[in-house]
Amino acid sequence: MRRSAMAALALAALAGCPQEVVCPAGQLDCGGACTAVRDDPAHCGACGHACAAGEACSGGACTDCAAACTSSRGCQSGVCVPDVWVACFATDEVYGRAGDLSPAGPPRAVDDGPISLAALGGRIWVSHALTTPTVVGLAPGDPVPARFALGGGDLEVVRAQGGRLYVSDASVSTLVSLDPATGAAAEIPLARAPGVAENPHGIAFANGKAYVALYGSATAPSFGAGQAIAVVDLAGGSATQLSLEGVAGAYDPPGFPFPSGAAAVGNRVFVTLPNLKALVTPSGTFYVDPAGNGRLAVVDAASDTLLPPVDLGAGCTNPGGITASAGTLWIACGSGAVVPVDGDTLAVGQPVAMPAFVVPGGVAVCGGQVYAADQYSGQVVRFAASGAPAAAATEVCPPSSGPYPFALAADVTCAP
């Protein structure tokens, strides 16, 4: 059920009159829950119309599961197994899709504001950025998700390493280590001093350490809070920092680097630097305006030293999401492009232009295809990782209900 629908129901209860649940286009209210009847085998085409064993729901009709599934993973227990998963922030859902982004099973309801995805142990794990500080694990055909409640809130990024989940908690400036087998969790402080708002985001791993991008404040940035990369000894649980203050080529003053996403190739860790300056508006000052080209911080993980940063060129401003595949980094640029970078030579490739008005955020490479989640809408863009790419967008995330509907595809990742 959507947040706006829940609020409407609460107001109706207070008023003593019934209120109908308002669902996004393509979904019906089935027993108080918005249901995608085109894809849900329990409510196929209509509420309560369940498909038989061995059948899947495709286009609102029950059909042979093997014939209905277009994903490379086929059918399992009457459900199409997705090739990729997409976090839909506005409707609190995660959608499974085939490699061509056609539907693969019904959407899965999660908690408030799903923002980041990671694969571990046959499940997709989801972290949440709004009121519910949880990590939820989903598996195809398993109606009951695994759920772990954490302290703090604003769980910006979740990543998997060594059988554990690591979550950046932006609200309290910690890195949370979670064992999904037992539920045991530990917090590693990242702040230079108690109460310092480091605002941790992206996480990458190399040489038994985690490297966490410390974004800092977007309204009052300072080199005393954020604008650094935390280096976390995963065995000892201690953290140090690599400050980006004064690092030549990392940003253009009066802008700040704002380290965001992180990925690793071999013994190098790469962190995207949006390089933003102040934009003054009637409602306040916000650091959202590019001060110059986007940059890429480079860390030698063997010595934990900063190497000269990479200038991503005029085709990439405000970079955020980043992933590594087969030695190539793919970087999502807020200017409307995805840029490849050779993780060995550091050569910047030709930007891949996104369709009009697409602002890529999360990015993944699955089965030789690059997927970019659109922060401006519910679309996901797909193009070939090799050859001459032609980007095409597919609507995945529906808009939220309510007086101010919006859609946001927050992240995309490969199925386990």
Disulfide bonds with the S-S distance in Angstrom:
Cys23-Cys34 2.10
Cys30-Cys47 1.99
Cys44-Cys57 2.22
Cys51-Cys62 2.10
Cys65-Cys75 1.73
Cys69-Cys80 2.15
Cys88-Cys397 2.00
Cys316-Cys333 2.00
Cys366-Cys414 2.05
